[in-house]
């Protein structure tokens, strides 16, 4: 039921995006969601579980993060550049640091990585994800709540403790387990 609701919500947003916002590209609006969903579906087959609208802080790229669950239950996050409809990053999400894919590259504890993220953006960590990059690297992604309407997503390399990426979440549709 929840999957159906999330899918229907995303489809409705896609129709809205296609009809109302199609001409807004380059004007600061949400761009062509339909194009990003089509690009994501061409790469990963499954159902849409969550959609986030982000701005990457290092380059100002407006992005849709599209979460797809495949037929094997694996969670994938695909990052789509709104202005081009191009998928530029794919990450596999795992459930915890004890997953063998994550653990094999992990040298920095979740606590130490969280402290590094909070040193950059003080607030409260409200959610943590454990991601495997396309090159096999492990990373933590912390959602840091600063104040209503401001949530930072800070990705920290689990081998080095370096900040990999920072984005500001503008809105999201759907929920993951544990949120």
Residue pairs with C-beta under 8 A, 6 or more apart in sequence:
3 47
3 49
6 48
6 49
6 50
6 173
6 174
7 47
7 48
9 173
9 174
10 37
10 48
10 51
10 173
10 174
13 33
13 51
13 173
14 33
14 34
14 37
15 34
17 30
17 31
17 32
17 33
17 34
18 32
18 33
18 34
21 29
21 30
21 31
21 32
21 33
22 32
24 30
24 31
25 31
25 32
25 82
25 83
26 83
30 53
30 62
30 82
31 62
31 82
31 83
32 82
32 85
33 51
33 64
35 85
36 64
36 66
36 80
36 82
36 85
36 87
37 48
37 66
38 85
39 78
39 80
39 85
39 86
39 87
40 66
40 68
40 78
40 80
40 87
41 68
43 78
43 87
43 90
44 68
44 70
44 76
44 78
44 90
45 68
45 70
45 71
46 68
46 69
46 70
46 71
46 76
47 68
47 69
48 66
48 67
48 68
48 174
49 67
49 68
49 69
49 75
49 174
49 176
50 65
50 66
50 67
50 172
50 173
50 174
50 175
50 176
51 64
51 65
51 66
51 67
51 172
51 173
51 174
52 64
52 65
52 67
52 169
52 170
52 171
52 172
52 173
53 62
53 63
53 64
53 169
53 170
53 171
53 172
54 62
54 63
54 64
54 65
54 153
54 167
54 168
54 169
54 170
55 61
55 62
55 63
55 167
55 168
55 170
56 63
56 165
56 166
56 167
57 166
57 167
57 168
58 165
58 166
61 81
61 82
61 83
62 81
62 82
62 83
63 79
63 80
63 81
63 82
63 167
64 79
64 80
64 82
65 77
65 78
65 79
65 80
66 77
66 78
66 79
66 80
67 75
67 76
67 77
67 78
67 93
67 174
67 176
68 75
68 76
68 78
69 75
69 76
70 76
74 92
74 93
75 92
75 93
75 176
76 90
76 91
76 92
76 93
77 89
77 90
77 91
77 92
77 93
77 131
78 87
78 89
78 90
79 87
79 88
79 89
79 90
79 91
80 86
80 87
80 88
81 88
89 134
90 134
91 131
91 132
91 133
91 134
91 139
92 101
92 131
92 132
93 129
93 130
93 131
93 132
94 101
94 102
94 130
94 131
94 132
95 130
96 102
96 130
97 103
97 106
97 110
97 130
97 158
99 130
101 132
101 136
101 138
102 130
102 132
102 138
102 158
103 138
104 138
105 136
105 137
105 138
105 158
105 159
106 138
106 158
106 159
107 158
107 159
107 160
108 156
108 157
108 158
108 159
108 160
108 161
110 128
110 140
112 161
113 140
113 142
113 156
113 158
113 161
114 125
114 128
114 140
114 142
114 156
116 156
116 161
116 163
117 125
117 140
117 142
117 144
117 154
117 156
117 163
118 125
118 142
118 144
120 154
120 163
120 166
121 144
121 146
121 152
121 154
121 166
122 146
123 144
123 145
123 146
123 147
123 152
124 144
124 145
125 142
125 143
125 144
125 145
126 143
126 144
126 145
126 151
126 179
127 142
127 143
127 176
127 178
127 179
128 140
128 141
128 142
128 143
129 140
129 141
129 176
130 138
130 139
130 140
130 141
131 138
131 139
131 140
131 141
131 155
132 138
133 139
137 157
137 158
137 159
138 157
138 158
138 159
139 155
139 156
139 157
139 158
139 164
140 155
140 156
140 158
141 153
141 154
141 155
141 156
142 153
142 154
142 155
142 156
143 151
143 152
143 153
143 169
144 151
144 152
144 153
144 154
145 151
146 152
150 168
151 168
151 169
152 166
152 167
152 168
152 169
153 165
153 166
153 167
153 168
153 169
154 163
154 165
154 166
155 163
155 164
155 165
155 166
156 162
156 163
156 164
157 163
157 164
